[in-house]
Amino acid sequence: MMNQLELNDYKQGVADSYDRRSQTYDNSEWHVQICRRLLEYSQVGAGQTVLDIGTGTGHIAIAAAQIVGAQGQVIGIDISAGMLEQAQSKVSALGLSNVEFQLTDAEALEYPAHHFDRILCANTFPWMQDKEATLRMWYRFLKPGGRIGVHTPADTAYVGAVVLRKVFAKYGVSLEASNRIGSVEQCQDLFTNAGFEAVDIGTELHGSYTNLEKAKATWEEIVGRPSSTSLKVLGNGLSQLSSAQLAQAKAEFDAELESFRTKEGIWDNLTTLYILAGNRSSR
């Protein structure tokens, strides 16, 4: 399971980022909450075959395995060996025999057609490089009547990234999608264009106050230490900016964040979308 994958630079950056976080990933109740809600929305049932894409430390895979029971099967996949090691350790401790983990690229899967009752993907789908083509591939893996469930933060989530994207746009610099797909309408179109029907998107409002320094740290993470995060500037956009322009962009970024400050801090919108869709036989 832990053989090295051949990944491009972008995906290797994502894998490395999650490898670094693997030891502490389970400290976040937020991730558990997301997985729990996606399972509820997706209505996983006894005896089903489930594919958990971007399984991480196995939150969804383990919970789904306990639901589907001995007559069901769960496969959890990820490109982070570190995350899968944590997942396998938990499965071994629980003695589950109906779940397995595979180190593999979610955009290069080779499963039989019509194999899974449910395909679930939390915290992962926005990192896919060719989203529509990937969805079309996953669609083929669903049994007639099967359904897919995907979680993504809304495009308004994470205040530092939102403000940085807005400021950079003024200078003709773009960021990668970074853990989001787009608006509700863009999500609807994406899944419909990939062949899915009965697309239903649930919205849950979440958020918390963060401090100004933490919000401003987004600049350093992306511009100052780009190798430390899998969110990247598209192309060579930053190299086209003079030092004066970059300094001005930084000042605008800081000023806009400061304008959001209240006594409680800066509100960090974490609105979450849960996208559920089926194939033509799932009505």
KABELZI-V961744 format. One record per pair of residues at least 4 apart in sequence whose C-alpha atoms are under 7 Angstrom apart, sorted by the first residue. I is the first residue (numbers start at 0). J is the second residue. Records with the same first field share a line. If there is no record, write none. Layout:
BEGIN
I: J / J
END
This chain:
BEGIN
0: 101 / 102
1: 80 / 102
6: 10 / 11
7: 11
8: 12
9: 13
10: 14
11: 15
12: 16 / 229
13: 17 / 229
14: 18 / 78 / 79
15: 19
16: 20 / 228 / 229
17: 21 / 79 / 82
18: 79 / 80 / 81 / 82
20: 24
21: 81 / 82
28: 32
29: 33
30: 34
31: 35 / 58
32: 36
33: 37
34: 38 / 58 / 59 / 121
35: 39
36: 40
37: 41 / 148 / 150 / 273
38: 42 / 43
41: 148 / 275
43: 63
44: 66 / 67
45: 66 / 67 / 68 / 71
46: 67 / 68 / 70 / 71
47: 67 / 71 / 72 / 116
48: 71 / 72 / 73 / 115 / 116 / 117
49: 72 / 73 / 74 / 115 / 116 / 117 / 118
50: 73 / 74 / 75 / 115 / 117 / 118 / 119
51: 59 / 60 / 74 / 75 / 76 / 118 / 119 / 120
52: 75 / 76 / 77 / 105 / 119 / 120
53: 76 / 77 / 120 / 121 / 123
54: 59 / 60 / 75 / 76 / 77
55: 77 / 82 / 83 / 86
56: 82 / 83 / 85 / 86
57: 61 / 86
58: 62
59: 63
60: 64 / 73 / 75
61: 65 / 90
62: 66
63: 67
64: 68 / 72 / 73 / 97 / 98
67: 71 / 72
69: 97
71: 97
72: 97 / 98
73: 97 / 98 / 99
74: 98 / 99 / 100
75: 99 / 100 / 101
76: 100 / 101 / 102 / 103
77: 83 / 101 / 102 / 103 / 104
78: 102 / 103 / 104
79: 83
80: 84 / 102
81: 85
82: 86
83: 87 / 100
84: 88
85: 89
86: 90
87: 91
88: 92
89: 93
90: 94 / 95
91: 95
104: 108
106: 133
110: 140
111: 140
112: 139 / 140 / 141
113: 139 / 140 / 141 / 142 / 143
114: 140 / 141 / 142
115: 140 / 141 / 142 / 145
116: 141 / 142 / 145 / 146
117: 141 / 145 / 146 / 147
118: 146 / 147 / 148
119: 147 / 148 / 149
120: 124 / 148 / 149 / 150
121: 149 / 150
122: 150 / 151
125: 176 / 177 / 178 / 179 / 180
126: 177 / 178
129: 133
130: 134
131: 135 / 189 / 193
132: 136
133: 137
134: 138 / 193
135: 139 / 193 / 194
137: 141
141: 145 / 146
143: 278 / 280 / 281
144: 277 / 278 / 280 / 281
145: 277 / 278 / 281
146: 276 / 277 / 278
147: 275 / 276 / 277
148: 273 / 274 / 275 / 276
149: 273 / 274 / 275
150: 272 / 273 / 274
151: 178 / 179 / 180 / 271 / 272 / 273
152: 156 / 178 / 179 / 269 / 270 / 271 / 272
153: 179 / 181 / 182 / 270 / 271 / 272
154: 179 / 180 / 181 / 182
155: 161 / 268
156: 268 / 269 / 270
157: 161 / 267 / 268 / 269
158: 162 / 214 / 267 / 268
159: 163 / 214 / 215 / 217
160: 164 / 217
161: 165
162: 166 / 252
163: 167 / 252
164: 168 / 173 / 174
166: 248 / 251 / 252
167: 171 / 172 / 173
168: 172 / 173
172: 236 / 237
173: 232 / 233
174: 231 / 232 / 233
175: 230 / 231 / 232 / 233
176: 180
177: 230
180: 186
181: 185 / 186
182: 186
183: 187
184: 188
185: 189
186: 190
187: 191 / 198
188: 192
189: 193
190: 194 / 195
191: 195 / 196
195: 276 / 277 / 278
196: 276 / 277 / 278 / 279
197: 276 / 277
198: 275 / 276
199: 274 / 275 / 276
200: 272 / 273 / 274 / 275
201: 272 / 273 / 274
202: 271 / 272 / 273
203: 270 / 271 / 272
204: 269 / 270 / 271
205: 268 / 269 / 270 / 271
206: 266 / 267 / 268 / 269 / 270
207: 266 / 267 / 268
208: 263 / 264 / 265 / 266 / 267
209: 213 / 214 / 264 / 265 / 266 / 267
210: 214 / 264 / 265
211: 215 / 257 / 264 / 265
212: 216
215: 253
216: 220
217: 221
218: 222 / 223
219: 223 / 224
220: 224 / 225 / 227 / 228
221: 225 / 228 / 230 / 231
225: 231
232: 236
240: 244 / 245
241: 245
242: 246
243: 247
244: 248
245: 249
246: 250
247: 251
248: 252
249: 253
250: 254
251: 255
252: 256
253: 257
254: 258
255: 259
256: 260
259: 265
260: 264 / 265
261: 265
277: 281
END
